[in-house]
Amino acid sequence: MKHRSLDIIRDEHSSLAAMLQSMRMLVERGPGDDPKNFFDVLRAMLFYIDEFPERLHHPKETELLFPAVLKGSPGTADAIARLDRDHEYTEKAVRDIQHLLLGWELLGESRRVIFTEAFTKYVDMYIEHMRMEEQEVLPAAEKTLSEAEWKALDDAFAMNCDPLTGKYKPDPVYDRLFTRIVMRAPAPIGLG
């Protein structure tokens, strides 16, 4: 049986992976001749990550998905413990990286290396995190969760409505943020 929450989780992972790849491309290129746009779009992208994956997606995994999978598939305990630690790390790390980006923008090139190192570690960890969820936890969920657990997950994840998946209109509050990202970020996220 197909469960909507699995599609939503995979769609959100896909849009986040695309966002991270676009950000990596931006960071590798550097500010070039347009530092204002460079720093502006990176700040917007980091804010998006803090607002959507960190505040909507991860809590539902930690509070609903992981406990249900662990109950039905105790062999996933090590993976789930690591993924929970990753959630704690990324929640703080995204804000730390925003601060490091601001340091680079305001204090100049002397802050570029520390930002780039922290950012690269963050992106690499995040990509591995999503891989582990999709290859270890989601297959275990498909094998062990009850219909009641799926209903709770489907209902919870259906409320995310992440516009970067391409399946939802942005909440009007976020119109400017998403317009800024889409118009200024490089592909695969943006048109810039």
SEBALUM-752985 format. One record per atom (N, C-alpha, C): residue in three letters; atom name; y, x, z. Coordinates in steps of 0.05 Angstrom, whole numbers, m for minus. Example, Ala and Ser with C-alpha at 12.3 -4.5 7.8 and 13.67 -1.06 7.14 Angstrom:
BEGIN
<"ala", "N", <m114, 264, 156>>;
<"ala", "CA", <m90, 246, 156>>;
<"ala", "C", <m66, 264, 156>>;
<"ser", "N", <m45, 257, 142>>;
<"ser", "CA", <m21, 273, 143>>;
<"ser", "C", <1, 258, 157>>;
***
This chain:
BEGIN
<"met", "N", <m24, 17, 0>>;
<"met", "CA", <0, 0, 0>>;
<"met", "C", <25, 18, 0>>;
<"lys", "N", <45, 10, m15>>;
<"lys", "CA", <70, 24, m17>>;
<"lys", "C", <89, 16, 5>>;
<"his", "N", <101, 36, 17>>;
<"his", "CA", <120, 30, 39>>;
<"his", "C", <148, 40, 32>>;
<"arg", "N", <167, 22, 35>>;
<"arg", "CA", <194, 27, 27>>;
<"arg", "C", <206, 52, 41>>;
<"ser", "N", <199, 55, 66>>;
<"ser", "CA", <210, 78, 81>>;
<"ser", "C", <202, 104, 69>>;
<"leu", "N", <178, 107, 58>>;
<"leu", "CA", <170, 132, 46>>;
<"leu", "C", <187, 138, 21>>;
<"asp", "N", <193, 117, 6>>;
<"asp", "CA", <210, 121, m18>>;
<"asp", "C", <238, 129, m9>>;
<"ile", "N", <248, 116, 12>>;
<"ile", "CA", <275, 123, 22>>;
<"ile", "C", <276, 151, 32>>;
<"ile", "N", <256, 159, 48>>;
<"ile", "CA", <256, 186, 59>>;
<"ile", "C", <255, 206, 36>>;
<"arg", "N", <238, 202, 17>>;
<"arg", "CA", <236, 221, m6>>;
<"arg", "C", <262, 221, m23>>;
<"asp", "N", <274, 197, m27>>;
<"asp", "CA", <299, 196, m42>>;
<"asp", "C", <321, 212, m27>>;
<"glu", "N", <322, 208, 0>>;
<"glu", "CA", <342, 221, 16>>;
<"glu", "C", <337, 252, 16>>;
<"his", "N", <312, 260, 17>>;
<"his", "CA", <306, 288, 16>>;
<"his", "C", <314, 299, m11>>;
<"ser", "N", <309, 285, m32>>;
<"ser", "CA", <316, 294, m59>>;
<"ser", "C", <346, 297, m62>>;
<"ser", "N", <362, 277, m53>>;
<"ser", "CA", <391, 279, m55>>;
<"ser", "C", <402, 302, m37>>;
<"leu", "N", <390, 306, m14>>;
<"leu", "CA", <399, 328, 3>>;
<"leu", "C", <392, 355, m9>>;
<"ala", "N", <368, 357, m21>>;
<"ala", "CA", <361, 382, m34>>;
<"ala", "C", <380, 388, m57>>;
<"ala", "N", <387, 368, m72>>;
<"ala", "CA", <406, 372, m94>>;
<"ala", "C", <434, 380, m83>>;
<"met", "N", <442, 368, m61>>;
<"met", "CA", <467, 375, m48>>;
<"met", "C", <466, 404, m39>>;
<"leu", "N", <445, 412, m26>>;
<"leu", "CA", <442, 440, m17>>;
<"leu", "C", <442, 459, m40>>;
<"gln", "N", <429, 452, m62>>;
<"gln", "CA", <429, 470, m86>>;
<"gln", "C", <457, 472, m98>>;
<"ser", "N", <471, 450, m99>>;
<"ser", "CA", <499, 451, m109>>;
<"ser", "C", <516, 468, m91>>;
<"met", "N", <513, 465, m65>>;
<"met", "CA", <528, 481, m46>>;
<"met", "C", <521, 511, m49>>;
<"arg", "N", <496, 517, m52>>;
<"arg", "CA", <487, 545, m56>>;
<"arg", "C", <501, 557, m81>>;
<"met", "N", <501, 541, m103>>;
<"met", "CA", <514, 551, m127>>;
<"met", "C", <544, 556, m122>>;
<"leu", "N", <557, 538, m108>>;
<"leu", "CA", <585, 541, m102>>;
<"leu", "C", <590, 567, m86>>;
<"val", "N", <574, 571, m65>>;
<"val", "CA", <577, 594, m48>>;
<"val", "C", <572, 620, m63>>;
<"glu", "N", <552, 620, m81>>;
<"glu", "CA", <546, 644, m97>>;
<"glu", "C", <569, 650, m116>>;
<"arg", "N", <582, 630, m127>>;
<"arg", "CA", <605, 634, m145>>;
<"arg", "C", <629, 643, m130>>;
<"gly", "N", <633, 632, m106>>;
<"gly", "CA", <656, 639, m90>>;
<"gly", "C", <680, 623, m98>>;
<"pro", "N", <703, 627, m85>>;
<"pro", "CA", <727, 611, m90>>;
<"pro", "C", <740, 616, m117>>;
<"gly", "N", <736, 639, m129>>;
<"gly", "CA", <747, 645, m155>>;
<"gly", "C", <777, 640, m155>>;
<"asp", "N", <786, 627, m177>>;
<"asp", "CA", <815, 622, m181>>;
<"asp", "C", <824, 596, m168>>;
<"asp", "N", <806, 581, m155>>;
<"asp", "CA", <813, 555, m144>>;
<"asp", "C", <802, 553, m115>>;
<"pro", "N", <813, 570, m97>>;
<"pro", "CA", <802, 569, m70>>;
<"pro", "C", <807, 542, m56>>;
<"lys", "N", <829, 528, m62>>;
<"lys", "CA", <834, 502, m50>>;
<"lys", "C", <811, 483, m56>>;
<"asn", "N", <803, 480, m81>>;
<"asn", "CA", <781, 462, m88>>;
<"asn", "C", <755, 472, m77>>;
<"phe", "N", <750, 498, m78>>;
<"phe", "CA", <725, 509, m67>>;
<"phe", "C", <720, 501, m38>>;
<"phe", "N", <740, 507, m21>>;
<"phe", "CA", <737, 501, 7>>;
<"phe", "C", <737, 471, 13>>;
<"asp", "N", <753, 456, m3>>;
<"asp", "CA", <755, 427, 1>>;
<"asp", "C", <728, 414, m5>>;
<"val", "N", <715, 421, m27>>;
<"val", "CA", <690, 408, m34>>;
<"val", "C", <668, 417, m16>>;
<"leu", "N", <667, 442, m7>>;
<"leu", "CA", <646, 451, 12>>;
<"leu", "C", <649, 436, 39>>;
<"arg", "N", <674, 433, 48>>;
<"arg", "CA", <679, 418, 73>>;
<"arg", "C", <669, 390, 70>>;
<"ala", "N", <675, 377, 47>>;
<"ala", "CA", <666, 349, 43>>;
<"ala", "C", <636, 348, 42>>;
<"met", "N", <622, 367, 30>>;
<"met", "CA", <593, 366, 28>>;
<"met", "C", <581, 371, 56>>;
<"leu", "N", <592, 389, 71>>;
<"leu", "CA", <581, 393, 99>>;
<"leu", "C", <586, 369, 116>>;
<"phe", "N", <609, 356, 113>>;
<"phe", "CA", <615, 331, 127>>;
<"phe", "C", <594, 310, 120>>;
<"tyr", "N", <588, 307, 94>>;
<"tyr", "CA", <568, 288, 85>>;
<"tyr", "C", <541, 293, 100>>;
<"ile", "N", <533, 318, 101>>;
<"ile", "CA", <507, 325, 114>>;
<"ile", "C", <508, 317, 143>>;
<"asp", "N", <530, 322, 156>>;
<"asp", "CA", <533, 315, 184>>;
<"asp", "C", <533, 284, 188>>;
<"glu", "N", <545, 270, 170>>;
<"glu", "CA", <547, 241, 172>>;
<"glu", "C", <521, 226, 165>>;
<"phe", "N", <507, 235, 144>>;
<"phe", "CA", <484, 220, 134>>;
<"phe", "C", <457, 232, 144>>;
<"pro", "N", <449, 255, 134>>;
<"pro", "CA", <423, 265, 143>>;
<"pro", "C", <422, 269, 174>>;
<"glu", "N", <442, 280, 185>>;
<"glu", "CA", <441, 286, 214>>;
<"glu", "C", <443, 262, 232>>;
<"arg", "N", <460, 243, 224>>;
<"arg", "CA", <465, 220, 242>>;
<"arg", "C", <449, 195, 235>>;
<"leu", "N", <438, 193, 210>>;
<"leu", "CA", <423, 169, 203>>;
<"leu", "C", <393, 176, 198>>;
<"his", "N", <388, 196, 182>>;
<"his", "CA", <361, 202, 174>>;
<"his", "C", <345, 215, 196>>;
<"his", "N", <354, 237, 207>>;
<"his", "CA", <339, 252, 227>>;
<"his", "C", <332, 235, 252>>;
<"pro", "N", <351, 220, 264>>;
<"pro", "CA", <344, 205, 288>>;
<"pro", "C", <321, 186, 283>>;
<"lys", "N", <319, 174, 260>>;
<"lys", "CA", <298, 155, 254>>;
<"lys", "C", <271, 169, 251>>;
<"glu", "N", <272, 193, 240>>;
<"glu", "CA", <247, 209, 239>>;
<"glu", "C", <238, 217, 267>>;
<"thr", "N", <257, 227, 283>>;
<"thr", "CA", <250, 237, 310>>;
<"thr", "C", <242, 214, 328>>;
<"glu", "N", <255, 192, 327>>;
<"glu", "CA", <250, 170, 346>>;
<"glu", "C", <228, 150, 337>>;
<"leu", "N", <224, 147, 311>>;
<"leu", "CA", <205, 127, 301>>;
<"leu", "C", <181, 140, 286>>;
<"leu", "N", <187, 156, 266>>;
<"leu", "CA", <166, 166, 249>>;
<"leu", "C", <148, 186, 264>>;
<"phe", "N", <160, 207, 275>>;
<"phe", "CA", <144, 228, 287>>;
<"phe", "C", <126, 218, 310>>;
<"pro", "N", <136, 202, 329>>;
<"pro", "CA", <118, 192, 350>>;
<"pro", "C", <95, 175, 340>>;
<"ala", "N", <100, 159, 320>>;
<"ala", "CA", <78, 143, 308>>;
<"ala", "C", <58, 160, 295>>;
<"val", "N", <67, 180, 280>>;
<"val", "CA", <48, 198, 266>>;
<"val", "C", <32, 214, 287>>;
<"leu", "N", <45, 224, 307>>;
<"leu", "CA", <32, 240, 328>>;
<"leu", "C", <11, 223, 342>>;
<"lys", "N", <17, 198, 348>>;
<"lys", "CA", <m2, 181, 361>>;
<"lys", "C", <m27, 177, 344>>;
<"gly", "N", <m24, 173, 318>>;
<"gly", "CA", <m47, 168, 301>>;
<"gly", "C", <m60, 193, 290>>;
<"ser", "N", <m46, 215, 291>>;
<"ser", "CA", <m55, 240, 279>>;
<"ser", "C", <m47, 264, 297>>;
<"pro", "N", <m61, 268, 319>>;
<"pro", "CA", <m54, 289, 338>>;
<"pro", "C", <m54, 317, 326>>;
<"gly", "N", <m68, 321, 304>>;
<"gly", "CA", <m68, 347, 291>>;
<"gly", "C", <m42, 355, 279>>;
<"thr", "N", <m22, 337, 279>>;
<"thr", "CA", <4, 343, 268>>;
<"thr", "C", <23, 352, 290>>;
<"ala", "N", <14, 356, 314>>;
<"ala", "CA", <31, 362, 337>>;
<"ala", "C", <48, 387, 333>>;
<"asp", "N", <36, 408, 323>>;
<"asp", "CA", <52, 433, 319>>;
<"asp", "C", <73, 429, 298>>;
<"ala", "N", <67, 416, 276>>;
<"ala", "CA", <86, 411, 255>>;
<"ala", "C", <109, 393, 265>>;
<"ile", "N", <102, 372, 280>>;
<"ile", "CA", <122, 354, 290>>;
<"ile", "C", <140, 368, 310>>;
<"ala", "N", <128, 384, 327>>;
<"ala", "CA", <145, 399, 347>>;
<"ala", "C", <165, 417, 332>>;
<"arg", "N", <156, 430, 311>>;
<"arg", "CA", <174, 447, 296>>;
<"arg", "C", <195, 431, 282>>;
<"leu", "N", <188, 408, 270>>;
<"leu", "CA", <207, 391, 257>>;
<"leu", "C", <228, 380, 276>>;
<"asp", "N", <220, 373, 300>>;
<"asp", "CA", <239, 364, 321>>;
<"asp", "C", <258, 387, 328>>;
<"arg", "N", <247, 411, 331>>;
<"arg", "CA", <265, 434, 337>>;
<"arg", "C", <284, 439, 314>>;
<"asp", "N", <275, 436, 289>>;
<"asp", "CA", <292, 438, 266>>;
<"asp", "C", <315, 418, 267>>;
<"his", "N", <309, 393, 275>>;
<"his", "CA", <329, 372, 277>>;
<"his", "C", <351, 380, 297>>;
<"glu", "N", <342, 391, 320>>;
<"glu", "CA", <361, 400, 340>>;
<"glu", "C", <378, 423, 329>>;
<"tyr", "N", <366, 442, 315>>;
<"tyr", "CA", <380, 464, 303>>;
<"tyr", "C", <400, 455, 282>>;
<"thr", "N", <391, 438, 263>>;
<"thr", "CA", <409, 431, 241>>;
<"thr", "C", <433, 414, 250>>;
<"glu", "N", <429, 398, 271>>;
<"glu", "CA", <451, 382, 281>>;
<"glu", "C", <474, 400, 291>>;
<"lys", "N", <467, 421, 305>>;
<"lys", "CA", <487, 440, 314>>;
<"lys", "C", <496, 458, 292>>;
<"ala", "N", <477, 467, 276>>;
<"ala", "CA", <483, 487, 255>>;
<"ala", "C", <503, 477, 235>>;
<"val", "N", <502, 451, 227>>;
<"val", "CA", <520, 441, 207>>;
<"val", "C", <549, 443, 217>>;
<"arg", "N", <553, 439, 243>>;
<"arg", "CA", <580, 441, 254>>;
<"arg", "C", <588, 470, 257>>;
<"asp", "N", <569, 487, 264>>;
<"asp", "CA", <575, 516, 265>>;
<"asp", "C", <583, 527, 238>>;
<"ile", "N", <569, 518, 217>>;
<"ile", "CA", <575, 527, 190>>;
<"ile", "C", <602, 516, 181>>;
<"gln", "N", <609, 492, 189>>;
<"gln", "CA", <635, 481, 182>>;
<"gln", "C", <657, 500, 195>>;
<"his", "N", <652, 508, 219>>;
<"his", "CA", <671, 526, 233>>;
<"his", "C", <672, 553, 219>>;
<"leu", "N", <649, 564, 211>>;
<"leu", "CA", <649, 589, 197>>;
<"leu", "C", <663, 587, 170>>;
<"leu", "N", <660, 564, 156>>;
<"leu", "CA", <674, 560, 131>>;
<"leu", "C", <704, 560, 135>>;
<"leu", "N", <713, 546, 156>>;
<"leu", "CA", <741, 546, 163>>;
<"leu", "C", <751, 574, 169>>;
<"gly", "N", <735, 590, 183>>;
<"gly", "CA", <743, 617, 188>>;
<"gly", "C", <746, 633, 162>>;
<"trp", "N", <728, 629, 144>>;
<"trp", "CA", <731, 643, 118>>;
<"trp", "C", <756, 634, 103>>;
<"glu", "N", <761, 608, 103>>;
<"glu", "CA", <784, 597, 89>>;
<"glu", "C", <810, 607, 101>>;
<"leu", "N", <812, 607, 128>>;
<"leu", "CA", <837, 613, 141>>;
<"leu", "C", <842, 643, 146>>;
<"leu", "N", <819, 657, 150>>;
<"leu", "CA", <822, 686, 158>>;
<"leu", "C", <814, 705, 135>>;
<"gly", "N", <803, 694, 114>>;
<"gly", "CA", <799, 710, 90>>;
<"gly", "C", <771, 722, 88>>;
<"glu", "N", <769, 741, 69>>;
<"glu", "CA", <744, 753, 60>>;
<"glu", "C", <729, 766, 83>>;
<"ser", "N", <742, 775, 104>>;
<"ser", "CA", <728, 787, 126>>;
<"ser", "C", <708, 768, 139>>;
<"arg", "N", <711, 742, 135>>;
<"arg", "CA", <693, 722, 146>>;
<"arg", "C", <672, 711, 126>>;
<"arg", "N", <674, 721, 102>>;
<"arg", "CA", <655, 711, 81>>;
<"arg", "C", <626, 717, 87>>;
<"val", "N", <620, 742, 95>>;
<"val", "CA", <592, 750, 99>>;
<"val", "C", <579, 735, 121>>;
<"ile", "N", <593, 731, 143>>;
<"ile", "CA", <580, 716, 166>>;
<"ile", "C", <575, 687, 158>>;
<"phe", "N", <594, 675, 143>>;
<"phe", "CA", <589, 648, 133>>;
<"phe", "C", <565, 648, 115>>;
<"thr", "N", <564, 666, 95>>;
<"thr", "CA", <543, 666, 75>>;
<"thr", "C", <516, 670, 88>>;
<"glu", "N", <514, 687, 107>>;
<"glu", "CA", <488, 692, 121>>;
<"glu", "C", <479, 667, 136>>;
<"ala", "N", <497, 655, 151>>;
<"ala", "CA", <490, 631, 166>>;
<"ala", "C", <483, 608, 147>>;
<"phe", "N", <498, 605, 126>>;
<"phe", "CA", <494, 584, 107>>;
<"phe", "C", <467, 587, 93>>;
<"thr", "N", <461, 611, 84>>;
<"thr", "CA", <435, 617, 70>>;
<"thr", "C", <412, 611, 89>>;
<"lys", "N", <413, 619, 114>>;
<"lys", "CA", <392, 614, 133>>;
<"lys", "C", <388, 584, 136>>;
<"tyr", "N", <410, 570, 138>>;
<"tyr", "CA", <410, 541, 142>>;
<"tyr", "C", <397, 527, 118>>;
<"val", "N", <405, 534, 94>>;
<"val", "CA", <394, 521, 70>>;
<"val", "C", <365, 527, 67>>;
<"asp", "N", <357, 552, 71>>;
<"asp", "CA", <329, 559, 68>>;
<"asp", "C", <312, 544, 88>>;
<"met", "N", <321, 543, 113>>;
<"met", "CA", <306, 528, 134>>;
<"met", "C", <304, 499, 127>>;
<"tyr", "N", <326, 487, 117>>;
<"tyr", "CA", <326, 458, 110>>;
<"tyr", "C", <306, 452, 88>>;
<"ile", "N", <306, 469, 68>>;
<"ile", "CA", <287, 464, 45>>;
<"ile", "C", <258, 465, 55>>;
<"glu", "N", <252, 485, 72>>;
<"glu", "CA", <225, 487, 84>>;
<"glu", "C", <219, 464, 102>>;
<"his", "N", <239, 455, 117>>;
<"his", "CA", <236, 431, 134>>;
<"his", "C", <227, 407, 118>>;
<"met", "N", <241, 401, 97>>;
<"met", "CA", <235, 378, 80>>;
<"met", "C", <207, 381, 67>>;
<"arg", "N", <200, 405, 59>>;
<"arg", "CA", <174, 410, 47>>;
<"arg", "C", <152, 404, 68>>;
<"met", "N", <156, 413, 92>>;
<"met", "CA", <136, 408, 113>>;
<"met", "C", <133, 379, 119>>;
<"glu", "N", <155, 364, 121>>;
<"glu", "CA", <154, 335, 125>>;
<"glu", "C", <138, 322, 103>>;
<"glu", "N", <144, 329, 78>>;
<"glu", "CA", <132, 315, 56>>;
<"glu", "C", <102, 323, 52>>;
<"gln", "N", <95, 347, 59>>;
<"gln", "CA", <68, 356, 54>>;
<"gln", "C", <49, 352, 78>>;
<"glu", "N", <61, 350, 102>>;
<"glu", "CA", <44, 348, 126>>;
<"glu", "C", <47, 321, 141>>;
<"val", "N", <72, 313, 145>>;
<"val", "CA", <76, 289, 162>>;
<"val", "C", <73, 263, 146>>;
<"leu", "N", <85, 262, 123>>;
<"leu", "CA", <84, 237, 107>>;
<"leu", "C", <55, 230, 99>>;
<"pro", "N", <39, 249, 90>>;
<"pro", "CA", <11, 242, 84>>;
<"pro", "C", <m4, 233, 109>>;
<"ala", "N", <1, 245, 132>>;
<"ala", "CA", <m11, 235, 157>>;
<"ala", "C", <m2, 207, 163>>;
<"ala", "N", <23, 201, 159>>;
<"ala", "CA", <34, 174, 164>>;
<"ala", "C", <19, 154, 146>>;
<"glu", "N", <16, 161, 121>>;
<"glu", "CA", <3, 142, 102>>;
<"glu", "C", <m26, 136, 111>>;
<"lys", "N", <m39, 155, 124>>;
<"lys", "CA", <m67, 151, 133>>;
<"lys", "C", <m69, 136, 159>>;
<"thr", "N", <m49, 138, 177>>;
<"thr", "CA", <m53, 129, 204>>;
<"thr", "C", <m35, 106, 214>>;
<"leu", "N", <m12, 102, 202>>;
<"leu", "CA", <6, 82, 214>>;
<"leu", "C", <m3, 53, 209>>;
<"ser", "N", <2, 37, 229>>;
<"ser", "CA", <m5, 9, 228>>;
<"ser", "C", <16, m6, 211>>;
<"glu", "N", <10, m31, 203>>;
<"glu", "CA", <30, m47, 189>>;
<"glu", "C", <55, m52, 206>>;
<"ala", "N", <51, m56, 232>>;
<"ala", "CA", <74, m60, 249>>;
<"ala", "C", <92, m35, 250>>;
<"glu", "N", <80, m12, 251>>;
<"glu", "CA", <95, 13, 251>>;
<"glu", "C", <110, 17, 224>>;
<"trp", "N", <96, 10, 202>>;
<"trp", "CA", <109, 12, 176>>;
<"trp", "C", <133, m7, 174>>;
<"lys", "N", <129, m31, 185>>;
<"lys", "CA", <151, m51, 184>>;
<"lys", "C", <175, m40, 199>>;
<"ala", "N", <171, m29, 222>>;
<"ala", "CA", <193, m18, 238>>;
<"ala", "C", <207, 5, 223>>;
<"leu", "N", <191, 23, 211>>;
<"leu", "CA", <202, 45, 195>>;
<"leu", "C", <217, 34, 170>>;
<"asp", "N", <205, 16, 156>>;
<"asp", "CA", <217, 5, 132>>;
<"asp", "C", <244, m8, 139>>;
<"asp", "N", <245, m24, 160>>;
<"asp", "CA", <269, m37, 169>>;
<"asp", "C", <291, m17, 177>>;
<"ala", "N", <283, 3, 192>>;
<"ala", "CA", <302, 23, 201>>;
<"ala", "C", <314, 40, 178>>;
<"phe", "N", <296, 50, 161>>;
<"phe", "CA", <306, 67, 139>>;
<"phe", "C", <321, 51, 118>>;
<"ala", "N", <315, 26, 115>>;
<"ala", "CA", <330, 9, 95>>;
<"ala", "C", <359, 7, 102>>;
<"met", "N", <366, 12, 127>>;
<"met", "CA", <394, 10, 136>>;
<"met", "C", <411, 35, 129>>;
<"asn", "N", <397, 57, 121>>;
<"asn", "CA", <412, 82, 115>>;
<"asn", "C", <431, 79, 91>>;
<"cys", "N", <422, 69, 69>>;
<"cys", "CA", <439, 64, 45>>;
<"cys", "C", <455, 88, 37>>;
<"asp", "N", <442, 111, 35>>;
<"asp", "CA", <455, 136, 27>>;
<"asp", "C", <463, 134, m3>>;
<"pro", "N", <490, 134, m8>>;
<"pro", "CA", <499, 131, m36>>;
<"pro", "C", <491, 154, m54>>;
<"leu", "N", <486, 177, m43>>;
<"leu", "CA", <479, 200, m61>>;
<"leu", "C", <451, 198, m72>>;
<"thr", "N", <435, 179, m63>>;
<"thr", "CA", <409, 174, m75>>;
<"thr", "C", <413, 160, m102>>;
<"gly", "N", <437, 149, m106>>;
<"gly", "CA", <442, 135, m131>>;
<"gly", "C", <432, 106, m131>>;
<"lys", "N", <423, 96, m108>>;
<"lys", "CA", <413, 69, m106>>;
<"lys", "C", <430, 50, m90>>;
<"tyr", "N", <452, 60, m78>>;
<"tyr", "CA", <469, 43, m62>>;
<"tyr", "C", <498, 50, m68>>;
<"lys", "N", <515, 29, m66>>;
<"lys", "CA", <544, 33, m68>>;
<"lys", "C", <553, 45, m41>>;
<"pro", "N", <573, 63, m42>>;
<"pro", "CA", <582, 74, m17>>;
<"pro", "C", <597, 53, m1>>;
<"asp", "N", <594, 55, 25>>;
<"asp", "CA", <610, 40, 44>>;
<"asp", "C", <640, 47, 37>>;
<"pro", "N", <657, 27, 35>>;
<"pro", "CA", <685, 33, 28>>;
<"pro", "C", <698, 55, 45>>;
<"val", "N", <689, 58, 70>>;
<"val", "CA", <700, 78, 88>>;
<"val", "C", <695, 106, 75>>;
<"tyr", "N", <672, 109, 61>>;
<"tyr", "CA", <665, 135, 50>>;
<"tyr", "C", <672, 139, 20>>;
<"asp", "N", <686, 119, 8>>;
<"asp", "CA", <693, 121, m20>>;
<"asp", "C", <706, 148, m27>>;
<"arg", "N", <727, 155, m12>>;
<"arg", "CA", <741, 180, m18>>;
<"arg", "C", <723, 205, m16>>;
<"leu", "N", <706, 205, 5>>;
<"leu", "CA", <688, 227, 9>>;
<"leu", "C", <669, 231, m15>>;
<"phe", "N", <656, 209, m23>>;
<"phe", "CA", <637, 211, m45>>;
<"phe", "C", <651, 216, m72>>;
<"thr", "N", <674, 205, m76>>;
<"thr", "CA", <689, 211, m100>>;
<"thr", "C", <696, 240, m101>>;
<"arg", "N", <705, 251, m79>>;
<"arg", "CA", <712, 280, m78>>;
<"arg", "C", <688, 297, m84>>;
<"ile", "N", <665, 291, m72>>;
<"ile", "CA", <641, 307, m77>>;
<"ile", "C", <632, 304, m106>>;
<"val", "N", <630, 280, m116>>;
<"val", "CA", <620, 276, m143>>;
<"val", "C", <639, 288, m164>>;
<"met", "N", <664, 286, m160>>;
<"met", "CA", <683, 296, m180>>;
<"met", "C", <687, 326, m179>>;
<"arg", "N", <682, 339, m157>>;
<"arg", "CA", <688, 367, m154>>;
<"arg", "C", <664, 385, m151>>;
<"ala", "N", <642, 375, m142>>;
<"ala", "CA", <618, 392, m138>>;
<"ala", "C", <604, 397, m164>>;
<"pro", "N", <590, 420, m166>>;
<"pro", "CA", <575, 425, m190>>;
<"pro", "C", <550, 408, m192>>;
<"ala", "N", <539, 406, m216>>;
<"ala", "CA", <513, 392, m218>>;
<"ala", "C", <493, 406, m201>>;
<"pro", "N", <472, 394, m191>>;
<"pro", "CA", <463, 367, m198>>;
<"pro", "C", <476, 345, m182>>;
<"ile", "N", <494, 350, m164>>;
<"ile", "CA", <507, 329, m148>>;
<"ile", "C", <532, 319, m162>>;
<"gly", "N", <548, 337, m172>>;
<"gly", "CA", <574, 328, m182>>;
<"gly", "C", <578, 333, m212>>;
<"leu", "N", <602, 328, m220>>;
<"leu", "CA", <610, 331, m248>>;
<"leu", "C", <627, 356, m252>>;
<"gly", "N", <634, 369, m230>>;
<"gly", "CA", <652, 392, m231>>;
<"gly", "C", <639, 417, m242>>;
***
